[in-house]
């Protein structure tokens, strides 16, 4: 299902997990069509309600069904593929909207690179199960295949977009319907030759969609292999078009070290150079903001290890600075560290140190798509907070019903 073209701009919403409930309540003011009424249905209930209360999921299902009844959402007469293009800061990325296979994920052909948290999975499992739909697409990528690019670009050139709007964060959203059976079959054939899909963003949504599929199978012995619950909603992008931003770190204290003592220890493993701007320009270089001054730390060759994980900048910083000097053993749970997406810019790091909330900030060079895929291919897991993808896929532009 997809929104009526006249309402698409009002329906489309950022993913449920990039804002809190108060921010979501503010976002939907005067907009009854926002998909946040489905993805964060607590905004339509009393503020005191627990986010995981059964009433939240029931409200989400009620809101979705009401939008379908009111023809906010429509359904094409036959199965189609769709093209979804997002353009941010003049840089487009064009993906294919389709259903991914639960079995291919279980067989390791759709590859993850992050761990998931049980409570976040449980939330989305209940949401998918009770709304009976995949409401947020999984952001998948694959090694670019020029033949697929050519078909998609030709379709865009020869057909009008069904949606074309600019969202509040100045991202242009465009979509096309591929309703030609021959073209659909050709694209499916080409994807059958793609050895793997990689989860770029949406690991929790992916894991939850798969677990709902497994749950439905258990409830339906002898199920049809083509049943909708065997598939889940995805947008699949060629890797060369994707943009990973830096994912930066701020730390509350120096773990008992003096400023001079900390700097002295840093110099054992890094070459240190004062700079006016702390944004690193190359791999294995880090910006550090301390006492209102920027430095560029360049890793000495002896600490760079030829390994998909160990060679990542986030791993180098974690091992030789955050853990060894600052005592942060588990960045997932340590309350002394926080993470700042690159979309917020270098000034946000300066602000959080200058106002006394944090003591030191580290600006990262972005992880590359090649690094991400190398880690996934090796069957390994990226360190926490390694990648920040922009732009974010909108929820509500496409929905996949499980029946």
C-alpha positions as a LaTeX table, in Angstrom:
\begin{tabular}{lrrr}
\hline
Residue & $x$ (\AA) & $y$ (\AA) & $z$ (\AA) \\
\hline
Unk1 & 0.00 & 0.00 & 0.00 \\
Unk2 & 1.04 & 3.61 & $-0.51$ \\
Unk3 & $-0.41$ & 7.07 & 0.17 \\
Unk4 & $-2.79$ & 8.93 & $-2.09$ \\
Unk5 & $-0.42$ & 11.18 & $-4.11$ \\
Unk6 & $-2.23$ & 14.29 & $-2.82$ \\
Unk7 & $-1.40$ & 13.27 & 0.77 \\
Unk8 & 2.04 & 11.66 & 0.42 \\
Unk9 & 3.97 & 14.70 & 1.68 \\
Unk10 & 1.81 & 14.83 & 4.82 \\
Unk11 & 1.96 & 11.07 & 5.44 \\
Unk12 & 5.73 & 10.54 & 5.01 \\
Unk13 & 7.60 & 10.59 & 8.33 \\
Unk14 & 11.09 & 10.03 & 9.63 \\
Unk15 & 11.78 & 6.60 & 11.19 \\
Unk16 & 10.26 & 6.01 & 14.62 \\
Unk17 & 13.66 & 5.72 & 16.34 \\
Unk18 & 15.22 & 9.07 & 15.39 \\
Unk19 & 13.01 & 11.12 & 17.71 \\
Unk20 & 11.47 & 10.76 & 21.16 \\
Unk21 & 7.75 & 10.88 & 21.94 \\
Unk22 & 7.72 & 14.58 & 22.84 \\
Unk23 & 9.45 & 15.48 & 19.57 \\
Unk24 & 7.01 & 13.27 & 17.66 \\
Unk25 & 4.01 & 14.97 & 19.33 \\
Unk26 & 5.39 & 18.31 & 18.18 \\
Unk27 & 6.01 & 17.05 & 14.64 \\
Unk28 & 2.40 & 15.89 & 14.12 \\
Unk29 & 0.69 & 19.04 & 15.35 \\
Unk30 & $-2.04$ & 19.95 & 12.84 \\
Unk31 & $-1.20$ & 16.89 & 10.73 \\
Unk32 & $-3.61$ & 13.98 & 11.22 \\
Unk33 & $-2.06$ & 12.21 & 8.22 \\
Unk34 & 1.48 & 11.83 & 9.62 \\
Unk35 & 2.62 & 8.22 & 9.69 \\
Unk36 & 3.97 & 8.83 & 13.20 \\
Unk37 & 0.36 & 8.18 & 14.30 \\
Unk38 & 1.12 & 4.57 & 13.30 \\
Unk39 & 4.84 & 4.24 & 14.01 \\
Unk40 & 4.75 & 6.07 & 17.38 \\
Unk41 & 1.12 & 5.67 & 18.34 \\
Unk42 & 1.77 & 6.68 & 21.95 \\
Unk43 & 1.52 & 10.28 & 20.70 \\
Unk44 & $-2.27$ & 9.77 & 20.52 \\
Unk45 & $-2.52$ & 8.49 & 24.09 \\
Unk46 & $-1.94$ & 10.05 & 27.50 \\
Unk47 & 1.65 & 11.17 & 28.08 \\
Unk48 & 1.90 & 8.93 & 31.15 \\
Unk49 & 1.50 & 5.70 & 29.16 \\
Unk50 & 4.37 & 3.23 & 29.01 \\
Unk51 & 5.82 & 3.05 & 25.49 \\
Unk52 & 5.42 & $-0.74$ & 25.48 \\
Unk53 & 1.87 & $-0.82$ & 26.84 \\
Unk54 & $-0.40$ & $-3.08$ & 24.72 \\
Unk55 & $-2.65$ & $-0.06$ & 24.14 \\
Unk56 & 0.14 & 1.58 & 22.10 \\
Unk57 & 0.25 & $-1.28$ & 19.58 \\
Unk58 & $-3.56$ & $-1.51$ & 19.48 \\
Unk59 & $-3.72$ & 2.23 & 18.76 \\
Unk60 & $-1.15$ & 1.82 & 15.97 \\
Unk61 & $-3.28$ & $-0.89$ & 14.33 \\
Unk62 & $-6.44$ & 1.19 & 14.77 \\
Unk63 & $-4.79$ & 4.26 & 13.22 \\
Unk64 & $-3.44$ & 2.30 & 10.26 \\
Unk65 & $-6.79$ & 0.63 & 9.59 \\
Unk66 & $-8.55$ & 3.99 & 9.81 \\
Unk67 & $-6.14$ & 5.51 & 7.28 \\
Unk68 & $-6.81$ & 2.59 & 4.92 \\
Unk69 & $-10.59$ & 2.94 & 5.38 \\
Unk70 & $-10.36$ & 6.69 & 4.74 \\
Unk71 & $-8.38$ & 6.00 & 1.55 \\
Unk72 & $-5.33$ & 7.85 & 2.81 \\
Unk73 & $-3.60$ & 4.68 & 1.57 \\
Unk74 & $-4.33$ & 3.03 & $-1.73$ \\
Unk75 & $-3.21$ & $-0.22$ & $-3.34$ \\
Unk76 & $-2.20$ & $-0.82$ & $-6.92$ \\
Unk77 & $-4.26$ & $-3.36$ & $-8.84$ \\
Unk78 & $-1.34$ & $-5.77$ & $-9.33$ \\
Unk79 & 2.03 & $-6.42$ & $-7.67$ \\
Unk80 & 4.64 & $-3.86$ & $-8.74$ \\
Unk81 & 8.15 & $-2.82$ & $-7.97$ \\
Unk82 & 8.78 & 0.82 & $-7.14$ \\
Unk83 & 11.66 & 3.25 & $-7.42$ \\
Unk84 & 12.37 & 5.59 & $-4.50$ \\
Unk85 & 14.86 & 8.42 & $-4.92$ \\
Unk86 & 16.03 & 10.68 & $-2.10$ \\
Unk87 & 18.05 & 13.80 & $-2.89$ \\
Unk88 & 19.90 & 15.58 & $-0.09$ \\
Unk89 & 22.28 & 18.52 & $-0.60$ \\
Unk90 & 22.13 & 17.91 & $-4.35$ \\
Unk91 & 23.21 & 14.26 & $-4.00$ \\
Unk92 & 20.63 & 11.68 & $-5.17$ \\
Unk93 & 20.40 & 8.02 & $-4.17$ \\
Unk94 & 17.97 & 5.81 & $-6.07$ \\
Unk95 & 16.68 & 2.56 & $-4.62$ \\
Unk96 & 14.30 & $-0.23$ & $-5.56$ \\
Unk97 & 11.30 & $-0.77$ & $-3.29$ \\
Unk98 & 10.61 & $-4.50$ & $-3.06$ \\
Unk99 & 10.11 & $-7.34$ & $-0.63$ \\
Unk100 & 13.14 & $-9.15$ & 0.77 \\
Unk101 & 12.98 & $-12.83$ & 1.69 \\
Unk102 & 12.88 & $-14.14$ & 5.25 \\
Unk103 & 14.60 & $-17.32$ & 4.00 \\
Unk104 & 17.42 & $-15.40$ & 2.35 \\
Unk105 & 18.10 & $-13.63$ & 5.64 \\
Unk106 & 18.07 & $-16.96$ & 7.51 \\
Unk107 & 20.39 & $-18.44$ & 4.87 \\
Unk108 & 22.90 & $-15.61$ & 5.26 \\
Unk109 & 22.29 & $-13.98$ & 1.87 \\
Unk110 & 21.04 & $-10.80$ & 3.55 \\
Unk111 & 23.95 & $-9.90$ & 5.77 \\
Unk112 & 23.99 & $-7.89$ & 8.99 \\
Unk113 & 26.90 & $-5.97$ & 10.49 \\
Unk114 & 25.38 & $-4.86$ & 13.81 \\
Unk115 & 24.12 & $-6.50$ & 16.97 \\
Unk116 & 20.54 & $-5.82$ & 18.01 \\
Unk117 & 19.03 & $-5.20$ & 21.45 \\
Unk118 & 16.33 & $-7.58$ & 22.65 \\
Unk119 & 14.00 & $-4.87$ & 24.00 \\
Unk120 & 14.09 & $-2.91$ & 20.74 \\
Unk121 & 13.42 & $-6.09$ & 18.76 \\
Unk122 & 10.52 & $-7.03$ & 21.04 \\
Unk123 & 8.93 & $-3.61$ & 20.49 \\
Unk124 & 8.98 & $-3.85$ & 16.69 \\
Unk125 & 7.94 & $-7.52$ & 16.70 \\
Unk126 & 4.76 & $-6.55$ & 18.53 \\
Unk127 & 4.27 & $-3.54$ & 16.27 \\
Unk128 & 4.58 & $-5.57$ & 13.05 \\
Unk129 & 2.47 & $-8.44$ & 14.41 \\
Unk130 & $-0.40$ & $-6.32$ & 15.72 \\
Unk131 & $-0.53$ & $-3.85$ & 12.82 \\
Unk132 & $-0.17$ & $-6.86$ & 10.49 \\
Unk133 & 2.24 & $-4.85$ & 8.34 \\
Unk134 & 5.84 & $-3.84$ & 7.74 \\
Unk135 & 5.44 & $-0.12$ & 8.29 \\
Unk136 & 9.09 & 0.93 & 8.01 \\
Unk137 & 11.36 & $-0.23$ & 5.18 \\
Unk138 & 14.72 & $-1.88$ & 5.76 \\
Unk139 & 17.60 & 0.02 & 4.15 \\
Unk140 & 19.51 & $-2.57$ & 2.11 \\
Unk141 & 22.44 & $-2.23$ & $-0.26$ \\
Unk142 & 24.27 & $-4.38$ & $-2.81$ \\
Unk143 & 27.43 & $-4.12$ & $-4.85$ \\
Unk144 & 26.43 & $-1.91$ & $-7.75$ \\
Unk145 & 25.27 & $-3.78$ & $-10.85$ \\
Unk146 & 25.24 & $-1.50$ & $-13.90$ \\
Unk147 & 22.52 & $-3.48$ & $-15.71$ \\
Unk148 & 20.11 & $-2.80$ & $-12.82$ \\
Unk149 & 21.09 & 0.89 & $-12.76$ \\
Unk150 & 20.39 & 1.14 & $-16.48$ \\
Unk151 & 16.85 & $-0.27$ & $-16.22$ \\
Unk152 & 15.97 & 2.01 & $-13.31$ \\
Unk153 & 17.41 & 5.13 & $-14.96$ \\
Unk154 & 15.58 & 4.34 & $-18.21$ \\
Unk155 & 12.29 & 3.92 & $-16.36$ \\
Unk156 & 12.77 & 7.27 & $-14.57$ \\
Unk157 & 13.55 & 9.00 & $-17.88$ \\
Unk158 & 10.47 & 7.64 & $-19.61$ \\
Unk159 & 7.83 & 7.80 & $-16.83$ \\
Unk160 & 6.33 & 10.42 & $-14.55$ \\
Unk161 & 6.93 & 10.23 & $-10.81$ \\
Unk162 & 3.91 & 9.28 & $-8.71$ \\
Unk163 & 5.35 & 11.28 & $-5.78$ \\
Unk164 & 7.61 & 14.32 & $-5.79$ \\
Unk165 & 7.81 & 16.38 & $-2.61$ \\
Unk166 & 10.39 & 18.01 & $-0.34$ \\
Unk167 & 10.22 & 16.98 & 3.32 \\
Unk168 & 10.71 & 19.28 & 6.29 \\
Unk169 & 14.44 & 18.54 & 6.44 \\
Unk170 & 14.87 & 19.66 & 2.82 \\
Unk171 & 15.17 & 16.15 & 1.35 \\
Unk172 & 13.47 & 15.65 & $-2.01$ \\
Unk173 & 11.43 & 12.43 & $-2.18$ \\
Unk174 & 10.46 & 10.99 & $-5.56$ \\
Unk175 & 8.86 & 7.66 & $-6.44$ \\
Unk176 & 7.92 & 5.78 & $-9.60$ \\
Unk177 & 5.76 & 2.68 & $-10.12$ \\
Unk178 & 7.30 & $-0.10$ & $-12.22$ \\
Unk179 & 4.11 & $-1.78$ & $-13.45$ \\
Unk180 & 5.56 & $-3.45$ & $-16.54$ \\
Unk181 & 5.61 & $-7.22$ & $-15.98$ \\
Unk182 & 8.52 & $-7.71$ & $-18.37$ \\
Unk183 & 10.63 & $-5.04$ & $-16.60$ \\
Unk184 & 9.78 & $-6.49$ & $-13.19$ \\
Unk185 & 10.82 & $-9.97$ & $-14.34$ \\
Unk186 & 14.08 & $-8.63$ & $-15.77$ \\
Unk187 & 14.95 & $-6.83$ & $-12.51$ \\
Unk188 & 14.12 & $-9.95$ & $-10.47$ \\
Unk189 & 16.33 & $-12.01$ & $-12.78$ \\
Unk190 & 19.24 & $-9.58$ & $-12.38$ \\
Unk191 & 18.89 & $-9.57$ & $-8.60$ \\
Unk192 & 19.00 & $-13.37$ & $-8.57$ \\
Unk193 & 22.60 & $-12.93$ & $-9.76$ \\
Unk194 & 23.48 & $-10.54$ & $-6.88$ \\
Unk195 & 25.38 & $-12.69$ & $-4.36$ \\
Unk196 & 24.35 & $-10.78$ & $-1.24$ \\
Unk197 & 22.31 & $-7.89$ & 0.12 \\
Unk198 & 23.70 & $-5.95$ & 3.09 \\
Unk199 & 21.70 & $-4.27$ & 5.82 \\
Unk200 & 22.84 & $-0.66$ & 5.77 \\
Unk201 & 20.35 & 0.67 & 8.33 \\
Unk202 & 17.40 & $-0.85$ & 10.17 \\
Unk203 & 18.87 & $-3.93$ & 11.85 \\
Unk204 & 16.14 & $-3.98$ & 14.51 \\
Unk205 & 13.35 & $-3.62$ & 11.95 \\
Unk206 & 14.94 & $-6.39$ & 9.88 \\
Unk207 & 15.32 & $-8.81$ & 12.79 \\
Unk208 & 11.77 & $-8.08$ & 13.95 \\
Unk209 & 10.26 & $-8.61$ & 10.49 \\
Unk210 & 12.02 & $-11.96$ & 10.20 \\
Unk211 & 10.89 & $-13.08$ & 13.66 \\
Unk212 & 7.28 & $-12.20$ & 12.88 \\
Unk213 & 7.61 & $-14.27$ & 9.71 \\
Unk214 & 8.90 & $-17.22$ & 11.74 \\
Unk215 & 6.08 & $-16.78$ & 14.27 \\
Unk216 & 3.47 & $-16.82$ & 11.49 \\
Unk217 & 5.02 & $-19.96$ & 10.01 \\
Unk218 & 4.77 & $-21.73$ & 13.34 \\
Unk219 & 1.12 & $-20.72$ & 13.59 \\
Unk220 & 0.44 & $-21.95$ & 10.04 \\
Unk221 & 1.92 & $-25.45$ & 9.50 \\
Unk222 & 2.03 & $-26.24$ & 5.81 \\
Unk223 & 2.12 & $-22.54$ & 4.97 \\
Unk224 & 2.34 & $-21.35$ & 1.38 \\
Unk225 & 5.92 & $-20.34$ & 0.53 \\
Unk226 & 4.51 & $-17.29$ & $-1.28$ \\
Unk227 & 2.55 & $-16.12$ & 1.78 \\
Unk228 & 3.21 & $-12.45$ & 2.46 \\
Unk229 & 4.65 & $-13.11$ & 5.94 \\
Unk230 & 7.63 & $-14.80$ & 4.26 \\
Unk231 & 8.72 & $-11.40$ & 2.94 \\
Unk232 & 9.37 & $-7.95$ & 4.34 \\
Unk233 & 9.60 & $-4.39$ & 3.06 \\
Unk234 & 12.94 & $-3.06$ & 1.86 \\
Unk235 & 14.49 & $-0.31$ & $-0.24$ \\
Unk236 & 17.61 & $-1.61$ & $-1.98$ \\
Unk237 & 20.33 & 0.82 & $-3.10$ \\
Unk238 & 23.51 & 0.31 & $-5.14$ \\
Unk239 & 26.43 & 0.79 & $-2.75$ \\
Unk240 & 28.17 & 3.45 & $-4.85$ \\
Unk241 & 25.30 & 5.89 & $-4.30$ \\
Unk242 & 25.22 & 5.70 & $-0.50$ \\
Unk243 & 26.69 & 8.29 & 1.82 \\
Unk244 & 27.92 & 7.38 & 5.30 \\
Unk245 & 28.50 & 10.31 & 7.60 \\
Unk246 & 30.86 & 10.48 & 10.56 \\
Unk247 & 29.59 & 9.23 & 13.92 \\
Unk248 & 31.41 & 11.22 & 16.58 \\
Unk249 & 32.14 & 10.70 & 20.28 \\
Unk250 & 32.00 & 12.94 & 23.36 \\
Unk251 & 33.30 & 11.88 & 26.80 \\
Unk252 & 32.52 & 13.37 & 30.23 \\
Unk253 & 35.99 & 13.16 & 31.85 \\
Unk254 & 39.60 & 12.08 & 31.38 \\
Unk255 & 39.38 & 9.11 & 33.75 \\
Unk256 & 41.49 & 10.83 & 36.44 \\
Unk257 & 44.24 & 11.96 & 34.06 \\
Unk258 & 45.36 & 15.57 & 33.97 \\
Unk259 & 45.07 & 17.40 & 30.64 \\
Unk260 & 48.83 & 17.24 & 30.16 \\
Unk261 & 49.01 & 13.62 & 31.28 \\
Unk262 & 46.24 & 12.66 & 28.85 \\
Unk263 & 47.94 & 14.46 & 25.97 \\
Unk264 & 51.24 & 12.79 & 26.81 \\
Unk265 & 49.63 & 9.34 & 26.69 \\
Unk266 & 47.87 & 10.17 & 23.40 \\
Unk267 & 51.23 & 11.00 & 21.81 \\
Unk268 & 52.50 & 7.48 & 22.49 \\
Unk269 & 50.19 & 6.10 & 19.78 \\
Unk270 & 49.29 & 9.13 & 17.66 \\
Unk271 & 51.04 & 12.04 & 15.99 \\
Unk272 & 49.36 & 15.19 & 17.33 \\
Unk273 & 49.01 & 18.45 & 15.40 \\
Unk274 & 47.07 & 21.59 & 16.52 \\
Unk275 & 44.44 & 22.64 & 13.97 \\
Unk276 & 41.83 & 25.36 & 13.51 \\
Unk277 & 39.34 & 22.80 & 12.18 \\
Unk278 & 38.91 & 19.37 & 13.73 \\
Unk279 & 37.28 & 17.59 & 10.79 \\
Unk280 & 39.65 & 14.76 & 9.74 \\
Unk281 & 40.32 & 14.49 & 6.01 \\
Unk282 & 41.78 & 10.99 & 5.77 \\
Unk283 & 41.40 & 7.48 & 7.15 \\
Unk284 & 43.16 & 6.84 & 10.49 \\
Unk285 & 43.03 & 10.54 & 11.42 \\
Unk286 & 40.87 & 11.84 & 14.28 \\
Unk287 & 39.82 & 15.30 & 15.38 \\
Unk288 & 40.11 & 15.91 & 19.14 \\
Unk289 & 38.57 & 18.92 & 20.90 \\
Unk290 & 40.01 & 19.67 & 24.34 \\
Unk291 & 40.07 & 22.97 & 26.25 \\
Unk292 & 38.60 & 24.88 & 23.30 \\
Unk293 & 41.36 & 23.70 & 20.96 \\
Unk294 & 41.27 & 21.28 & 18.04 \\
Unk295 & 43.97 & 18.73 & 17.31 \\
Unk296 & 44.35 & 16.16 & 14.56 \\
Unk297 & 45.53 & 12.80 & 15.86 \\
Unk298 & 47.08 & 10.57 & 13.20 \\
Unk299 & 47.48 & 6.91 & 14.14 \\
Unk300 & 51.08 & 5.69 & 14.10 \\
Unk301 & 51.63 & 2.80 & 11.65 \\
Unk302 & 52.29 & 0.26 & 14.39 \\
Unk303 & 48.71 & 0.45 & 15.72 \\
Unk304 & 47.07 & $-0.07$ & 12.32 \\
Unk305 & 46.30 & $-3.78$ & 11.89 \\
Unk306 & 45.32 & $-5.39$ & 8.58 \\
Unk307 & 41.95 & $-6.75$ & 9.67 \\
Unk308 & 38.38 & $-5.78$ & 8.64 \\
Unk309 & 37.49 & $-4.79$ & 12.22 \\
Unk310 & 40.81 & $-3.77$ & 13.77 \\
Unk311 & 41.58 & $-1.38$ & 10.89 \\
Unk312 & 38.35 & 0.60 & 11.38 \\
Unk313 & 38.86 & 4.05 & 12.84 \\
Unk314 & 36.13 & 3.45 & 15.42 \\
Unk315 & 38.03 & 0.33 & 16.55 \\
Unk316 & 41.39 & 2.13 & 16.70 \\
Unk317 & 39.94 & 4.96 & 18.79 \\
Unk318 & 38.09 & 2.54 & 21.05 \\
Unk319 & 41.12 & 0.33 & 21.69 \\
Unk320 & 43.88 & 2.93 & 22.09 \\
Unk321 & 42.02 & 5.91 & 23.58 \\
Unk322 & 38.53 & 5.21 & 24.90 \\
Unk323 & 39.42 & 1.89 & 26.53 \\
Unk324 & 43.16 & 2.18 & 27.22 \\
Unk325 & 43.17 & 5.78 & 28.50 \\
Unk326 & 39.60 & 6.69 & 29.41 \\
Unk327 & 38.47 & 3.35 & 30.84 \\
Unk328 & 35.40 & 3.00 & 28.62 \\
Unk329 & 35.24 & $-0.78$ & 28.20 \\
Unk330 & 31.75 & $-1.05$ & 26.71 \\
Unk331 & 30.63 & 2.03 & 24.78 \\
Unk332 & 27.12 & 0.56 & 24.47 \\
Unk333 & 26.47 & 0.83 & 28.20 \\
Unk334 & 29.00 & 3.30 & 29.67 \\
Unk335 & 27.21 & 6.48 & 30.78 \\
Unk336 & 30.37 & 8.59 & 30.39 \\
Unk337 & 30.28 & 8.48 & 26.59 \\
Unk338 & 27.73 & 9.76 & 24.10 \\
Unk339 & 27.53 & 9.70 & 20.31 \\
Unk340 & 26.80 & 12.55 & 17.93 \\
Unk341 & 25.69 & 11.91 & 14.36 \\
Unk342 & 27.64 & 13.78 & 11.71 \\
Unk343 & 24.45 & 15.47 & 10.52 \\
Unk344 & 24.80 & 17.74 & 13.59 \\
Unk345 & 28.24 & 18.98 & 12.54 \\
Unk346 & 31.49 & 19.83 & 14.29 \\
Unk347 & 29.92 & 22.80 & 16.11 \\
Unk348 & 27.75 & 20.42 & 18.13 \\
Unk349 & 30.91 & 18.76 & 19.50 \\
Unk350 & 32.34 & 22.16 & 20.46 \\
Unk351 & 29.06 & 23.14 & 22.12 \\
Unk352 & 28.87 & 20.05 & 24.30 \\
Unk353 & 32.44 & 20.45 & 25.51 \\
Unk354 & 32.35 & 24.24 & 25.91 \\
Unk355 & 29.20 & 24.14 & 28.05 \\
Unk356 & 30.92 & 21.81 & 30.53 \\
Unk357 & 28.67 & 18.81 & 29.85 \\
Unk358 & 31.58 & 16.92 & 28.29 \\
Unk359 & 35.36 & 17.16 & 28.67 \\
Unk360 & 36.65 & 15.96 & 25.31 \\
Unk361 & 35.23 & 15.27 & 21.84 \\
Unk362 & 36.48 & 13.11 & 18.98 \\
Unk363 & 35.54 & 13.78 & 15.35 \\
Unk364 & 35.71 & 10.70 & 13.12 \\
Unk365 & 36.49 & 10.13 & 9.45 \\
Unk366 & 33.43 & 8.33 & 8.02 \\
Unk367 & 33.43 & 4.56 & 7.63 \\
Unk368 & 33.23 & 3.62 & 3.93 \\
Unk369 & 30.76 & 1.28 & 2.25 \\
Unk370 & 33.67 & $-0.94$ & 1.24 \\
Unk371 & 34.72 & $-1.26$ & 4.88 \\
Unk372 & 31.15 & $-2.06$ & 5.93 \\
Unk373 & 30.79 & $-4.78$ & 3.31 \\
Unk374 & 34.21 & $-6.24$ & 4.13 \\
Unk375 & 33.16 & $-6.63$ & 7.77 \\
Unk376 & 29.83 & $-8.19$ & 6.77 \\
Unk377 & 31.50 & $-10.54$ & 4.28 \\
Unk378 & 33.88 & $-11.70$ & 7.01 \\
Unk379 & 30.86 & $-12.58$ & 9.17 \\
Unk380 & 31.90 & $-10.01$ & 11.77 \\
Unk381 & 30.08 & $-7.26$ & 13.65 \\
Unk382 & 30.91 & $-3.56$ & 13.41 \\
Unk383 & 31.78 & $-1.77$ & 16.65 \\
Unk384 & 28.85 & 0.23 & 18.10 \\
Unk385 & 27.95 & 3.52 & 16.39 \\
Unk386 & 30.19 & 3.01 & 13.36 \\
Unk387 & 27.89 & 4.35 & 10.64 \\
Unk388 & 25.41 & 7.21 & 10.27 \\
Unk389 & 23.43 & 7.10 & 7.03 \\
Unk390 & 21.74 & 10.15 & 5.58 \\
Unk391 & 19.18 & 10.77 & 4.30 \\
Unk392 & 16.88 & 8.55 & 6.34 \\
Unk393 & 14.21 & 6.54 & 4.53 \\
Unk394 & 10.72 & 7.85 & 5.18 \\
Unk395 & 8.14 & 5.61 & 6.77 \\
Unk396 & 4.64 & 5.54 & 5.32 \\
Unk397 & 5.61 & 6.06 & 1.69 \\
Unk398 & 5.32 & 2.29 & 1.23 \\
Unk399 & 3.71 & $-0.33$ & 3.48 \\
Unk400 & 3.80 & $-4.12$ & 3.10 \\
Unk401 & 0.76 & $-5.94$ & 4.46 \\
Unk402 & 1.39 & $-9.42$ & 5.89 \\
Unk403 & $-1.91$ & $-10.78$ & 4.59 \\
\hline
\end{tabular}
